[in-house]
C-alpha cells in the first residue's frame, strides 16, 4: 500500500487548481497547465521492460548468460538511465550495453509499445479537474509526431485524459532527431500565446528549472518515478512529487 502523498505535493496540486479557478473567474488570459507524458503522466517502465525482454530473447542463442540476467528484471528495478538498469542485473560489458541501448532506442518511441505504459496514479483526474476549472491543457512531449501521434492520442483517450476538446493541445516533435530540450523550450515559449502558465509538470530537472525560471508564479512539479524525493532536492521553484494523488 502506498503512503499518502506528502504535503508539498498536495499544496502544489491544489495551488494549480486554485490559480485555474481564480484566473477563469477573472476572465483574463486563460490559465494554461503543461504536462510532459513519459515519466510524468505515464509510467513508461513497462514499455522499457517489454523491449528489454524482447532483446533478451533475441540474444539468448549467442549470449545466454545475458538473457538470463535480463530475465531477472522487473518494473521496480528499472533505473532512469538504461545503462544503470543493465548494470543492476549484472550486464555491464560495454559492447553489450551499447547493443542493448541501440535496440531499446530504436523501439522506445515505436507506437507498437506505447500501449504498455500505465497512467500515473491521479493523473487523469487531476488533468480533468484543471480542464473543468477553465484551464487550457498542453501535453508537451519529446515523442515524435510521425511515429506516435495515433498511439499517443489513443492512450490519452482510453485512460481518461481530455483530448480533442477546445483548449487541449498535443504538442509533439516534428522530427525524432530534434533534441528534446531545444524542442521543449521553443514549444514552451510558443505555448504562452495560448494562456498564462499556472502549472508545469515534467520528469526532467532541467525542463522544470527552465519553467520555474520563466514562469515565476507557476507551480512546477518534478515527477519522480524511481524513488522518493525530499522537498529540498529539486531546484528553486520546483517541487518534487511522486504522482498526482490528492488523497
MOZI-V867440 format. One record per backbone hydrogen bond with DSSP energy under -0.5 kcal/mol. CO is the residue of the C=O (numbers start at 1). NH is the residue of the N-H. If there is no record, write none. Layout:
co: (CO;CO)
nh: (NH;NH)
This chain:
co: (6;6;7;8;9;10;11;12;13;14;15;16;17;18;19;20;21;22;23;23;24;30;31;32;32;33;34;35;36;37;37;37;41;42;42;43;44;45;46;47;48;49;50;51;52;53;54;55;56;57;59;63;63;64;65;66;67;69;70;74;75;81;81;82;83;84;85;86;86;87;90;93;94;95;96;97;98;99;100;101;102;103;104;104;105;107;110;110;113;114;118;120;121;122;123;124;125;126;127;128;129;130;131;136;137;138;138;139;139;143;144;145;147;148;149;150;151;152;153;154;155;156;157;165;167;169;169;170;171;173;175;179;180;181;182;183;184;185;186;187;188;190;191;191;195;196;198;199;200;201;202;204;205;206;207;208;209;210;211;215;218;219;219;220;221;221;222;223;230;230;235;237;239;241)
nh: (9;10;11;12;13;14;15;16;17;18;19;20;21;22;23;24;25;26;27;28;27;196;136;198;199;138;201;140;41;40;41;42;120;39;44;118;48;49;50;51;52;53;54;55;56;57;58;59;60;60;63;66;67;68;69;70;71;72;73;77;78;84;85;86;87;88;89;89;91;90;92;97;98;99;100;101;102;103;104;105;106;107;107;108;109;110;113;114;116;117;43;123;244;126;127;128;129;130;131;132;133;135;134;33;169;35;140;141;171;173;148;149;111;152;153;154;155;156;157;158;159;161;160;168;137;139;171;172;141;145;178;183;184;185;186;187;188;189;190;191;192;193;194;195;197;32;219;34;221;36;223;208;209;210;211;212;213;214;215;218;220;200;221;239;202;223;241;225;233;234;238;220;222;224)
